[in-house]
Amino acid sequence: MAKYNAKPINATEYAVFAGSSYFTHTVTTNENDAKIQAAMKTAHWHQAQMDKMEKVLEKLGAFDDGANFGDLMS
């Protein structure tokens, strides 16, 4: 499930949506471009969530044995 989605805003334009609102700077006449923008925005959001979890795990001592976040994710 994607955090952001590309949807039509009228008969000829598409944009990246978060729920029922869209980002005006993402408006395009190309549906595929909107889908790419939505996927990239979703990836950035997920990366930010991973960064937050890495900090939580660091505080909990998950890496005290020399492991790192990448080790835990593989």
N, CA, C and O of each residue as an XYZ file, in Angstrom:
296
protein
N       0.849     -1.177      0.000
C       0.000      0.000      0.000
C       0.892      1.237      0.000
O       1.789      1.369      0.833
N       0.643      2.114     -0.916
C       1.460      3.318     -1.050
C       0.937      4.425     -0.150
O      -0.270      4.565      0.047
N       1.835      5.189      0.379
C       1.480      6.345      1.205
C       0.867      7.432      0.337
O      -0.078      8.101      0.756
N       1.391      7.613     -0.855
C       0.913      8.631     -1.790
C       0.502      7.948     -3.094
O       1.084      6.937     -3.488
N      -0.501      8.510     -3.753
C      -1.008      7.920     -4.989
C      -1.176      8.983     -6.064
O      -1.417     10.152     -5.764
N      -1.048      8.567     -7.310
C      -1.314      9.445     -8.449
C      -2.772      9.265     -8.844
O      -3.251      8.145     -9.023
N      -3.469     10.388     -8.976
C      -4.876     10.348     -9.365
C      -5.160     11.507    -10.319
O      -4.445     12.509    -10.327
N      -6.208     11.355    -11.117
C      -6.589     12.473    -11.988
C      -7.242     13.589    -11.171
O      -7.985     13.331    -10.224
N      -6.951     14.826    -11.555
C      -7.629     15.963    -10.921
C      -8.671     16.560    -11.859
O      -9.550     17.306    -11.428
N      -8.568     16.233    -13.126
C      -9.571     16.596    -14.123
C      -9.350     15.688    -15.332
O      -8.644     14.684    -15.232
N      -9.933     16.025    -16.446
C      -9.855     15.147    -17.617
C      -8.459     15.038    -18.224
O      -8.170     14.071    -18.930
N      -7.590     16.009    -17.961
C      -6.275     16.014    -18.622
C      -5.090     16.127    -17.668
O      -3.945     16.114    -18.120
N      -5.330     16.238    -16.371
C      -4.218     16.436    -15.434
C      -4.275     15.425    -14.292
O      -5.337     14.952    -13.887
N      -3.081     15.121    -13.798
C      -2.898     14.182    -12.692
C      -2.040     14.860    -11.636
O      -1.324     15.822    -11.914
N      -2.127     14.337    -10.415
C      -1.304     14.866     -9.336
C      -1.074     13.776     -8.299
O      -1.713     12.724     -8.329
N      -0.148     14.046     -7.380
C       0.129     13.143     -6.269
C      -0.803     13.524     -5.122
O      -0.863     14.680     -4.702
N      -1.522     12.529     -4.631
C      -2.492     12.725     -3.557
C      -2.030     12.083     -2.259
O      -1.366     11.046     -2.255
N      -2.400     12.725     -1.160
C      -2.325     12.156      0.178
C      -3.761     12.205      0.683
O      -4.247     13.263      1.084
N      -4.430     11.077      0.662
C      -5.851     11.065      0.980
C      -6.632     11.757     -0.126
O      -6.522     11.402     -1.300
N      -7.432     12.759      0.270
C      -8.243     13.461     -0.732
C      -7.625     14.785     -1.172
O      -8.210     15.501     -1.984
N      -6.454     15.112     -0.643
C      -5.758     16.352     -1.015
C      -4.578     16.028     -1.910
O      -3.977     14.958     -1.813
N      -4.256     16.979     -2.789
C      -3.104     16.752     -3.660
C      -2.087     17.883     -3.535
O      -2.402     18.996     -3.115
N      -0.868     17.554     -3.913
C       0.237     18.504     -3.888
C       0.229     19.271     -5.203
O       0.423     18.682     -6.266
N       0.008     20.574     -5.139
C      -0.122     21.371     -6.357
C       1.149     21.363     -7.199
O       1.077     21.485     -8.422
N       2.304     21.221     -6.566
C       3.554     21.220     -7.325
C       3.765     19.926     -8.117
O       4.728     19.819     -8.876
N       2.867     18.936     -7.947
C       3.015     17.673     -8.672
C       2.074     17.557     -9.874
O       2.061     16.522    -10.540
N       1.303     18.579    -10.156
C       0.345     18.524    -11.269
C       1.078     18.353    -12.599
O       2.039     19.061    -12.900
N       0.593     17.395    -13.381
C       1.192     17.088    -14.678
C       0.116     16.570    -15.628
O      -0.937     16.107    -15.189
N       0.378     16.648    -16.896
C      -0.541     16.085    -17.886
C      -0.184     14.644    -18.221
O      -0.870     14.002    -19.018
N       0.882     14.133    -17.619
C       1.357     12.786    -17.912
C       1.090     11.884    -16.703
O       1.674     12.076    -15.636
N       0.212     10.910    -16.877
C      -0.153     10.025    -15.772
C       1.048      9.256    -15.235
O       1.180      9.093    -14.022
N       1.914      8.788    -16.107
C       3.082      8.034    -15.658
C       4.017      8.902    -14.826
O       4.574      8.433    -13.834
N       4.195     10.159    -15.217
C       5.022     11.076    -14.413
C       4.441     11.234    -13.010
O       5.180     11.267    -12.026
N       3.128     11.331    -12.925
C       2.484     11.448    -11.611
C       2.706     10.187    -10.787
O       2.942     10.266     -9.582
N       2.632      9.022    -11.431
C       2.872      7.762    -10.726
C       4.311      7.681    -10.220
O       4.558      7.206     -9.112
N       5.249      8.142    -11.027
C       6.659      8.149    -10.613
C       6.842      9.080     -9.425
O       7.500      8.719     -8.450
N       6.271     10.266     -9.497
C       6.375     11.214     -8.389
C       5.768     10.634     -7.103
O       6.326     10.803     -6.019
N       4.629      9.955     -7.230
C       3.983      9.347     -6.069
C       4.856      8.253     -5.464
O       4.979      8.159     -4.243
N       5.455      7.436     -6.309
C       6.328      6.366     -5.821
C       7.556      6.939     -5.123
O       7.973      6.435     -4.080
N       8.130      7.984     -5.692
C       9.308      8.605     -5.084
C       8.950      9.247     -3.748
O       9.697      9.123     -2.777
N       7.815      9.930     -3.697
C       7.386     10.570     -2.448
C       7.110      9.507     -1.379
O       7.427      9.701     -0.206
N       6.516      8.382     -1.796
C       6.272      7.279     -0.872
C       7.595      6.696     -0.368
O       7.732      6.410      0.822
N       8.555      6.522     -1.253
C       9.864      5.985     -0.854
C      10.550      6.902      0.151
O      11.137      6.429      1.124
N      10.479      8.209     -0.079
C      11.079      9.160      0.869
C      10.400      9.068      2.227
O      11.067      9.114      3.261
N       9.082      8.939      2.230
C       8.358      8.814      3.498
C       8.806      7.554      4.243
O       9.066      7.598      5.446
N       8.894      6.426      3.521
C       9.313      5.172      4.154
C      10.753      5.262      4.669
O      11.067      4.721      5.729
N      11.621      5.939      3.927
C      13.003      6.099      4.388
C      13.039      6.892      5.689
O      13.801      6.562      6.599
N      12.221      7.935      5.780
C      12.160      8.733      7.016
C      11.680      7.870      8.190
O      12.170      8.016      9.309
N      10.726      6.974      7.933
C      10.253      6.087      8.989
C      11.350      5.123      9.429
O      11.503      4.850     10.620
N      12.106      4.614      8.474
C      13.217      3.710      8.803
C      14.284      4.436      9.625
O      14.839      3.871     10.568
N      14.566      5.686      9.264
C      15.546      6.473     10.013
C      15.091      6.665     11.461
O      15.896      6.593     12.389
N      13.799      6.909     11.641
C      13.258      7.065     12.999
C      13.404      5.770     13.792
O      13.781      5.797     14.963
N      13.107      4.637     13.155
C      13.207      3.353     13.851
C      14.645      2.997     14.184
O      14.914      2.380     15.215
N      15.564      3.381     13.320
C      16.974      3.135     13.615
C      17.377      3.856     14.896
O      18.099      3.296     15.722
N      16.918      5.087     15.068
C      17.238      5.844     16.284
C      16.614      5.200     17.514
O      17.240      5.163     18.573
N      15.397      4.694     17.391
C      14.746      4.012     18.506
C      15.549      2.780     18.893
O      15.807      2.544     20.073
N      15.945      1.992     17.894
C      16.720      0.779     18.158
C      18.085      1.099     18.772
O      18.564      0.369     19.640
N      18.703      2.181     18.326
C      19.981      2.598     18.919
C      19.798      2.893     20.397
O      20.594      2.450     21.224
N      18.753      3.640     20.734
C      18.491      3.984     22.140
C      18.199      2.743     22.980
O      18.508      2.715     24.172
N      17.610      1.721     22.371
C      17.304      0.490     23.085
C      18.504     -0.440     23.206
O      18.422     -1.469     23.878
N      19.609     -0.095     22.570
C      20.819     -0.903     22.655
C      20.882     -2.056     21.669
O      21.632     -3.010     21.877
N      20.113     -1.980     20.613
C      20.073     -3.082     19.647
C      21.396     -3.288     18.922
O      21.622     -4.350     18.342
N      22.262     -2.299     18.946
C      23.511     -2.387     18.202
C      24.736     -2.497     19.120
O      25.872     -2.359     18.667
N      24.499     -2.742     20.394
C      25.598     -2.811     21.349
C      26.569     -3.951     21.058
O      27.726     -3.896     21.475
N      26.119     -4.974     20.355
C      26.987     -6.114     20.052
C      27.770     -5.926     18.755
O      28.390     -6.869     18.263
N      27.747     -4.726     18.204
C      28.487     -4.435     16.967
C      27.631     -4.537     15.717
O      28.096     -4.237     14.617
N      26.396     -4.955     15.877
C      25.487     -5.025     14.727
C      25.137     -3.613     14.287
O      25.406     -2.644     14.997
N      24.542     -3.508     13.125
C      24.045     -2.218     12.678
C      22.647     -2.415     12.113
O      22.164     -3.542     12.002
N      22.009     -1.323     11.761
C      20.635     -1.376     11.283
C      20.520     -2.239     10.028
O      19.556     -2.991      9.885
N      21.469     -2.142      9.141
C      21.460     -2.959      7.922
C      21.501     -4.442      8.235
O      20.848     -5.240      7.563
N      22.272     -4.819      9.265
C      22.330     -6.232      9.665
C      20.956     -6.728     10.116
O      20.546     -7.842      9.791
N      20.267     -5.897     10.855
C      18.955     -6.312     11.367
C      17.910     -6.380     10.279
O      16.944     -7.132     10.403
N      18.078     -5.615      9.217
C      17.075     -5.545      8.157
C      17.276     -6.628      7.088
O      16.408     -6.816      6.236
N      18.394     -7.329      7.124
C      18.626     -8.364      6.102
C      18.295     -9.744      6.599
O      18.436    -10.717      5.859
